[in-house]
Amino acid sequence: MTHHRDTKLLHIDSAPFDPLTDSAPVSLPSVRTSTVRFKNLSALEKTLAKRADGQRVFTYGIGGLQTHRALEEVFNTLENGNYCVLSGSGLASIHLVFMSVLKAGDHVLISDNVYGPVRNLNDTLLKRLNIEATFFSPSKDDLDTLIRPNTKMLYLESPGSLLMEMLDLPDLCAKAHRHGLVVATDNTWGTYIYQPLTLGADISIIAGTKYVNGHSDLLIGAVVTNRDDLAGQINQMQYALGNSISADDVWLSLRGAKTLGLRLREHANQARRVSEFLATHPKVSRIYDPAWPDDPGHGLWRRDCSGANGLLSISLNCTPTDAKAFVDRLTLFGIGFSWGGFESLVQWVSPAALTNHHYWQEQGKAVVRLHIGLENVEDLIADLDQALSVLPDPA
């Protein structure tokens, strides 16, 4: 029998019955250990052989144990993958992918709409390792003309950070694969509602810190693929880097995954209500959200996504400096960089951060990113309305 994904997420970490008591806890306990014991040397040798073959077996705490495997199954279910490795954060997962795929002398193409710290990763690590990166505009540049003989990977984010630029992922993947490139994409925004591996990508990266956890109380990331060769490379690099995750953080993420579908649907419903209010407000210039009908990426969203979430950005009919008063006046939106939790958040976007995005066409106006949480939506709208009142009237 094939079950709905929500049902699978609820039952992935169900604990097995104890053969002596015929009873079991509802959820698998957090399995915490650094050392794994083996019954004899033969058992150890068999396990090491499986690990060398790329299998996710239990050998030492760095590689994870039963709790970790359950969360890996969650991400595989969400992403339609067959191999997953966990990391300490979304950024750690990005780092793991770059180190697994690239080596000195390689070239990587990176869409200019990516998560800001990827640029810092380039400046502080890739350049030192003699790995060259070119940032490009997916909507304006001809990908074929940018690919070199030493180009090995195409790195994307769809929708992109800050302005939620939706990419034509199948088209980009097809072009990259014609040149033998590995395609990796950050799918944190698309958790549950978007499947890059199904659309042609080779690697999907997710910051489980956001919607999978859903409670803003831990950091965790995941790398998912359905290519055996890449799984082997990622598996080896994970051990080489000594990447490990607390079993308790993994357990808390399993807790969050059980309500993921329910929470996302409510986040999306609330964001839609908020957008309907903002779209009619004279001090709001534009809504950046592919799920919004007026967004340029709405057609791609309708084609490739199965839902929406609570993250969107807006531009305001004022200067970035004026917008600071709006941010400070909000009472229900905490000021913070993250999103995906139960709470509403606001981020004032620096104009300098937007200069890297060719998608940005409203120079001089302010951009604010909003995460619409699970508070009463009428309260959120009222809070936004009173905060917008401090902005100068449009000329």
C-alpha positions as CSV (number, residue, x, y, z in Angstrom):
1,M,0.0,0.0,0.0
2,T,1.3,3.4,-0.9
3,H,0.8,6.1,1.7
4,H,0.7,9.9,1.5
5,R,3.9,11.6,2.3
6,D,2.4,13.1,5.5
7,T,1.6,9.6,6.7
8,K,5.2,8.4,5.9
9,L,6.7,11.3,7.8
10,L,4.6,10.5,10.9
11,H,5.7,6.9,11.0
12,I,9.4,6.9,9.8
13,D,10.9,6.8,13.3
14,S,8.3,4.5,14.9
15,A,10.3,2.4,17.5
16,P,10.2,-1.4,17.0
17,F,8.5,-3.5,19.5
18,D,10.6,-5.1,22.3
19,P,10.4,-8.9,21.8
20,L,10.3,-9.4,25.6
21,T,7.5,-7.0,26.4
22,D,5.7,-6.7,23.1
23,S,5.6,-2.9,23.7
24,A,7.4,0.1,22.2
25,P,7.5,3.9,22.6
26,V,5.8,5.9,19.9
27,S,9.0,7.5,18.7
28,L,12.5,6.1,18.4
29,P,14.5,7.3,21.4
30,S,17.6,9.5,20.9
31,V,20.5,7.1,20.4
32,R,23.5,8.9,21.9
33,T,26.9,7.3,21.7
34,S,30.4,7.9,20.4
35,T,31.5,4.3,20.4
36,V,29.8,1.4,18.6
37,R,30.6,-2.1,20.0
38,F,31.0,-5.2,17.8
39,K,30.3,-8.7,18.9
40,N,33.5,-10.0,17.2
41,L,36.1,-9.0,14.6
42,S,34.2,-10.7,11.8
43,A,31.2,-8.4,12.5
44,L,33.5,-5.4,12.5
45,E,35.1,-6.4,9.2
46,K,31.7,-6.9,7.5
47,T,30.5,-3.5,8.7
48,L,33.7,-1.8,7.5
49,A,33.4,-3.5,4.1
50,K,29.8,-2.1,3.8
51,R,31.0,1.4,4.7
52,A,33.8,1.2,2.1
53,D,31.0,0.3,-0.4
54,G,29.2,3.6,0.5
55,Q,26.5,2.1,2.7
56,R,25.3,4.1,5.8
57,V,26.3,1.6,8.5
58,F,27.0,2.1,12.2
59,T,30.7,2.2,12.9
60,Y,31.3,5.3,15.0
61,G,29.4,8.3,16.3
62,I,30.6,10.6,13.5
63,G,28.7,8.5,10.9
64,G,25.5,8.6,12.9
65,L,23.3,5.9,14.5
66,Q,19.7,4.8,14.4
67,T,18.2,8.2,15.2
68,H,20.3,9.8,12.4
69,R,19.2,7.1,9.9
70,A,15.6,7.9,10.7
71,L,16.1,11.6,9.9
72,E,18.0,10.7,6.7
73,E,15.0,8.7,5.7
74,V,12.8,11.8,6.3
75,F,15.0,13.9,3.9
76,N,15.1,11.1,1.3
77,T,11.3,11.0,1.5
78,L,11.0,14.7,1.1
79,E,13.5,15.0,-1.8
80,N,12.9,11.7,-3.6
81,G,16.5,10.7,-3.0
82,N,18.1,7.5,-2.0
83,Y,21.2,8.8,-0.1
84,C,21.4,11.4,2.6
85,V,24.0,12.7,5.0
86,L,23.4,15.1,7.8
87,S,25.5,18.2,8.7
88,G,25.6,20.7,11.5
89,S,23.8,23.4,9.5
90,G,22.7,24.3,6.0
91,L,25.9,26.1,5.4
92,A,27.9,23.1,6.5
93,S,26.0,21.0,4.0
94,I,26.9,23.5,1.2
95,H,30.5,23.3,2.3
96,L,30.3,19.5,2.2
97,V,29.0,19.5,-1.4
98,F,31.7,21.9,-2.7
99,M,34.4,19.8,-1.1
100,S,33.0,16.5,-2.3
101,V,32.6,17.6,-6.0
102,L,35.4,20.1,-6.6
103,K,39.2,20.0,-6.5
104,A,42.1,22.4,-7.1
105,G,41.9,23.7,-10.7
106,D,38.2,23.2,-11.1
107,H,35.7,25.9,-12.0
108,V,32.1,26.2,-10.6
109,L,29.2,28.3,-11.9
110,I,27.0,29.8,-9.1
111,S,23.7,31.6,-9.6
112,D,23.9,35.2,-8.3
113,N,20.8,34.8,-6.2
114,V,22.3,32.3,-3.7
115,Y,22.4,32.4,0.0
116,G,24.8,35.3,0.9
117,P,27.4,33.2,2.9
118,V,28.2,31.2,-0.3
119,R,30.1,34.3,-1.5
120,N,32.0,34.3,1.8
121,L,32.7,30.5,1.2
122,N,34.2,31.5,-2.1
123,D,36.3,34.3,-0.7
124,T,37.6,32.5,2.3
125,L,38.0,28.9,1.1
126,L,37.5,28.2,-2.6
127,K,40.0,30.8,-3.7
128,R,42.6,29.5,-1.3
129,L,42.1,26.0,-2.7
130,N,42.5,27.3,-6.3
131,I,38.9,26.6,-7.2
132,E,37.5,29.4,-9.3
133,A,33.8,30.5,-9.1
134,T,31.8,32.6,-11.5
135,F,28.5,34.1,-10.3
136,F,26.0,34.5,-13.1
137,S,22.4,35.6,-13.7
138,P,20.2,32.5,-14.5
139,S,17.6,34.7,-16.2
140,K,20.0,36.9,-18.3
141,D,23.2,35.0,-19.0
142,D,23.7,32.3,-21.6
143,L,24.8,29.3,-19.5
144,D,26.4,27.5,-22.5
145,T,28.8,30.4,-23.1
146,L,30.0,30.4,-19.5
147,I,31.0,26.7,-19.3
148,R,34.7,26.0,-19.6
149,P,36.6,22.8,-20.1
150,N,37.4,22.8,-16.3
151,T,33.8,23.6,-15.2
152,K,32.6,20.8,-13.0
153,M,29.5,22.0,-11.1
154,L,26.5,24.2,-11.5
155,Y,25.3,25.5,-8.1
156,L,21.8,27.0,-7.9
157,E,19.2,28.2,-5.5
158,S,15.5,28.2,-6.5
159,P,13.8,30.3,-5.4
160,G,16.8,32.5,-4.7
161,S,17.5,34.2,-1.4
162,L,16.1,37.6,-0.6
163,L,14.1,38.1,-3.8
164,M,12.7,34.6,-4.3
165,E,13.7,34.4,-7.9
166,M,12.2,31.2,-9.4
167,L,14.5,29.4,-11.8
168,D,13.7,27.1,-14.7
169,L,15.5,24.2,-13.1
170,P,14.8,21.5,-15.7
171,D,16.2,23.7,-18.5
172,L,19.3,24.6,-16.5
173,C,19.9,21.0,-15.5
174,A,19.6,19.8,-19.1
175,K,22.1,22.4,-20.3
176,A,24.5,21.5,-17.5
177,H,24.3,17.8,-18.1
178,R,25.0,18.2,-21.8
179,H,28.5,19.4,-20.6
180,G,28.9,16.7,-17.9
181,L,28.4,19.1,-15.0
182,V,27.1,18.1,-11.6
183,V,24.1,20.2,-10.6
184,A,23.6,21.0,-6.9
185,T,20.8,23.2,-5.6
186,D,19.9,24.7,-2.3
187,N,16.3,23.6,-1.7
188,T,15.7,25.1,1.8
189,W,12.8,27.2,0.6
190,G,11.4,24.3,-1.3
191,T,11.3,21.9,1.6
192,Y,8.3,19.6,1.2
193,I,6.9,21.6,-1.8
194,Y,9.7,21.3,-4.4
195,Q,11.8,18.3,-5.5
196,P,15.0,19.4,-7.5
197,L,16.2,15.8,-7.9
198,T,12.9,14.9,-9.7
199,L,13.4,18.0,-11.9
200,G,16.9,17.0,-13.0
201,A,19.4,18.2,-10.2
202,D,22.0,15.7,-8.9
203,I,22.3,17.0,-5.4
204,S,19.8,18.8,-3.1
205,I,20.8,20.7,0.0
206,I,18.4,21.6,2.8
207,A,18.8,23.6,6.0
208,G,16.7,21.5,8.3
209,T,17.1,24.4,10.7
210,K,14.2,26.0,9.0
211,Y,10.9,24.2,8.2
212,V,11.9,20.6,9.0
213,N,12.7,21.5,12.6
214,G,10.1,24.3,12.7
215,H,10.8,25.4,16.3
216,S,13.9,27.6,16.0
217,D,15.8,25.7,18.6
218,L,18.6,23.9,16.7
219,L,20.8,24.0,13.6
220,I,20.9,21.1,11.1
221,G,21.5,20.5,7.4
222,A,21.2,17.7,4.9
223,V,22.6,16.7,1.6
224,V,20.5,14.3,-0.6
225,T,21.3,12.6,-3.9
226,N,20.1,9.7,-6.0
227,R,23.5,9.2,-7.8
228,D,25.6,6.3,-6.4
229,D,28.9,7.9,-7.5
230,L,28.1,11.2,-5.8
231,A,26.9,9.3,-2.7
232,G,30.3,7.7,-2.4
233,Q,32.2,11.0,-2.8
234,I,30.0,12.7,-0.2
235,N,30.2,9.7,2.2
236,Q,34.1,9.8,2.0
237,M,34.2,13.6,2.5
238,Q,31.9,13.5,5.5
239,Y,34.3,11.2,7.3
240,A,37.3,13.2,6.1
241,L,35.8,16.4,7.6
242,G,34.7,14.7,10.8
243,N,31.2,16.0,10.4
244,S,28.9,15.0,13.2
245,I,25.5,15.9,14.6
246,S,24.1,15.7,18.1
247,A,21.6,12.8,18.3
248,D,19.3,15.1,20.4
249,D,19.2,17.7,17.6
250,V,18.4,14.9,15.2
251,W,15.6,13.7,17.5
252,L,14.1,17.2,17.8
253,S,14.2,17.5,14.0
254,L,12.3,14.2,13.7
255,R,9.7,15.7,16.1
256,G,9.4,18.7,13.8
257,A,9.1,16.6,10.6
258,K,5.9,15.0,11.9
259,T,3.9,18.2,11.6
260,L,5.8,19.6,8.6
261,G,3.0,19.3,6.1
262,L,0.4,20.7,8.4
263,R,2.6,23.7,9.4
264,L,3.6,24.5,5.9
265,R,0.0,24.7,4.7
266,E,-0.9,27.1,7.5
267,H,2.2,29.2,6.9
268,A,1.2,29.4,3.2
269,N,-2.4,30.3,4.0
270,Q,-1.3,33.0,6.3
271,A,1.3,34.4,3.9
272,R,-1.4,34.6,1.2
273,R,-3.7,36.6,3.5
274,V,-0.8,38.9,4.4
275,S,0.1,39.4,0.7
276,E,-3.5,40.2,-0.2
277,F,-3.3,43.1,2.3
278,L,0.1,44.2,1.2
279,A,-0.8,44.2,-2.4
280,T,-3.4,47.0,-1.9
281,H,-1.2,49.2,0.3
282,P,0.1,52.3,-1.3
283,K,3.4,52.1,0.6
284,V,4.2,48.7,-0.8
285,S,5.8,48.6,-4.2
286,R,6.0,44.9,-4.9
287,I,5.7,41.4,-3.4
288,Y,8.5,38.9,-4.1
289,D,7.1,35.4,-3.8
290,P,6.7,32.9,-6.7
291,A,3.4,31.8,-5.1
292,W,1.9,35.3,-5.6
293,P,0.1,35.5,-9.0
294,D,1.8,38.8,-10.0
295,D,5.3,37.4,-9.4
296,P,7.3,36.8,-12.7
297,G,8.2,33.3,-11.5
298,H,4.6,32.3,-10.8
299,G,4.3,30.2,-13.9
300,L,7.4,28.2,-13.0
301,W,6.1,27.8,-9.5
302,R,2.7,26.5,-10.7
303,R,4.5,24.0,-13.0
304,D,7.2,22.8,-10.6
305,C,5.9,23.2,-7.0
306,S,3.2,21.5,-5.0
307,G,2.6,24.3,-2.5
308,A,4.0,27.4,-0.8
309,N,5.3,28.5,2.5
310,G,5.5,31.6,4.7
311,L,8.6,33.3,3.3
312,L,8.3,36.4,1.1
313,S,9.9,39.8,0.5
314,I,8.4,43.2,-0.2
315,S,9.8,46.4,-1.6
316,L,8.6,49.6,-0.1
317,N,7.9,53.0,-1.7
318,C,10.6,54.6,0.5
319,T,14.4,54.6,0.9
320,P,16.2,51.8,2.8
321,T,17.0,54.2,5.6
322,D,13.3,55.1,6.0
323,A,12.4,51.5,6.1
324,K,14.3,51.0,9.3
325,A,11.5,52.8,11.2
326,F,9.0,50.3,9.8
327,V,11.1,47.4,11.0
328,D,11.6,48.8,14.4
329,R,7.9,49.6,14.9
330,L,6.8,46.0,14.3
331,T,5.8,44.2,17.5
332,L,4.9,40.7,16.5
333,F,7.8,40.2,14.0
334,G,11.1,39.5,15.6
335,I,14.2,40.9,13.9
336,G,16.3,38.0,12.8
337,F,18.1,36.3,9.9
338,S,16.5,32.9,10.1
339,W,13.0,31.7,9.2
340,G,10.9,28.5,9.1
341,G,10.0,28.5,12.8
342,F,6.5,29.0,14.3
343,E,7.3,32.7,14.8
344,S,7.1,35.7,12.5
345,L,10.3,37.4,11.6
346,V,11.5,40.4,9.7
347,Q,14.9,41.2,8.0
348,W,15.9,44.6,6.8
349,V,17.8,43.9,3.6
350,S,21.0,45.9,3.1
351,P,21.2,47.6,-0.3
352,A,24.7,46.2,-0.7
353,A,23.3,42.6,-0.5
354,L,21.0,43.4,-3.5
355,T,23.8,44.7,-5.8
356,N,24.8,41.1,-6.4
357,H,21.3,40.1,-7.7
358,H,20.7,40.9,-11.4
359,Y,17.0,40.1,-10.7
360,W,16.8,43.3,-8.6
361,Q,15.3,46.1,-10.7
362,E,14.0,48.6,-8.0
363,Q,17.2,50.5,-7.1
364,G,16.6,53.1,-4.4
365,K,13.7,51.3,-2.8
366,A,13.8,49.4,0.4
367,V,13.5,45.6,0.6
368,V,12.2,43.8,3.7
369,R,12.0,40.0,4.0
370,L,9.1,38.6,6.1
371,H,8.5,35.2,7.5
372,I,4.8,34.8,8.2
373,G,4.5,32.7,11.3
374,L,1.6,31.0,13.0
375,E,0.3,33.9,15.1
376,N,-3.3,35.0,14.4
377,V,-3.2,36.4,10.9
378,E,-5.4,39.3,11.6
379,D,-3.0,40.3,14.4
380,L,-0.1,40.1,12.0
381,I,-1.9,42.3,9.4
382,A,-2.8,44.8,12.0
383,D,0.9,44.9,13.1
384,L,2.1,45.5,9.6
385,D,-0.5,48.2,9.0
386,Q,0.5,50.2,12.0
387,A,4.1,49.9,11.2
388,L,3.6,51.0,7.6
389,S,1.9,54.1,9.0
390,V,5.3,55.5,10.0
391,L,6.6,55.6,6.5
392,P,6.4,58.8,4.4
393,D,3.5,58.9,1.9
394,P,4.6,58.1,-1.7
395,A,5.3,61.1,-3.8
